[in-house]
Amino acid sequence: MQLNLLPSILAVVRMDPSEPIPEWSKGGSFFSVTITETEMSIFCESQLIPEGMKKVDGWRVIQVAGQLDFELSGIIAQLAVPLSGKQIPIFSISTHDTDYILVGNEQLEDALDVLRRAGHKIRLP
């Protein structure tokens, strides 16, 4: 599978689901907002998050290249299983067109090595 490492370093913040989606979160090249009954989670470029907000920083984005057919299954598993075998935690985000996994920057090189060994090709920024 062809993967692309995106250049941005992201952070995740947790907010109350009743709050509006903050404008600062929308300024970068990648952001994702998930709202449930109990929380709003925002992944966005780390430098966009205002000073003083509690964040978990240092996430890198690996994109599955191309547009995926809705009939495909197991895409995230093909990435998550080998990474799990090496104790590398991930977040996964899916969009209409493709899938993304986020790995901690401190484990990025190990994650890329594991994915290459699993047969994936990785395009660096």
Long-range contacts (C-beta under 8 A, 24 or more apart in sequence): 1-64, 1-65, 1-75, 1-78, 1-79, 1-119, 1-120, 1-121, 2-64, 2-65, 2-66, 2-120, 2-121, 2-123, 3-62, 3-63, 3-64, 3-65, 3-79, 3-115, 3-120, 3-121, 3-122, 3-123, 4-62, 4-63, 4-65, 4-122, 4-123, 5-60, 5-61, 5-62, 5-63, 5-108, 5-112, 5-122, 5-123, 5-124, 5-125, 6-30, 6-60, 6-61, 6-62, 6-63, 6-125, 7-125, 8-45, 8-60, 8-61, 9-45, 9-46, 9-57, 9-58, 9-59, 9-60, 9-105, 10-43, 10-44, 10-45, 10-46, 10-59, 10-60, 10-61, 10-102, 11-43, 11-44, 11-45, 11-46, 11-49, 11-55, 11-56, 11-57, 11-58, 11-59, 12-41, 12-42, 12-43, 12-55, 12-56, 12-59, 12-91, 13-41, 13-42, 13-44, 13-49, 13-53, 13-54, 13-55, 13-56, 14-39, 14-40, 14-41, 14-54, 15-39, 15-40, 15-41, 15-42, 16-40, 24-48, 24-49, 24-50, 25-49, 30-61, 32-93, 43-91, 43-93, 43-102, 58-104, 58-105, 58-106, 59-91, 59-102, 59-103, 59-104, 59-105, 60-102, 60-103, 60-104, 60-105, 60-108, 61-100, 61-101, 61-102, 62-100, 62-101, 62-102, 62-103, 62-111, 62-115, 62-122, 63-98, 63-99, 63-100, 64-98, 64-99, 64-100, 65-98, 65-123, 66-98, 67-97, 67-98, 68-97, 68-98, 68-99, 75-99, 76-101, 78-118, 78-120, 79-115, 79-118, 79-120, 82-114, 82-115, 82-117, 82-118, 83-111, 83-114, 83-115, 85-114, 86-110, 86-111, 86-114, 88-114
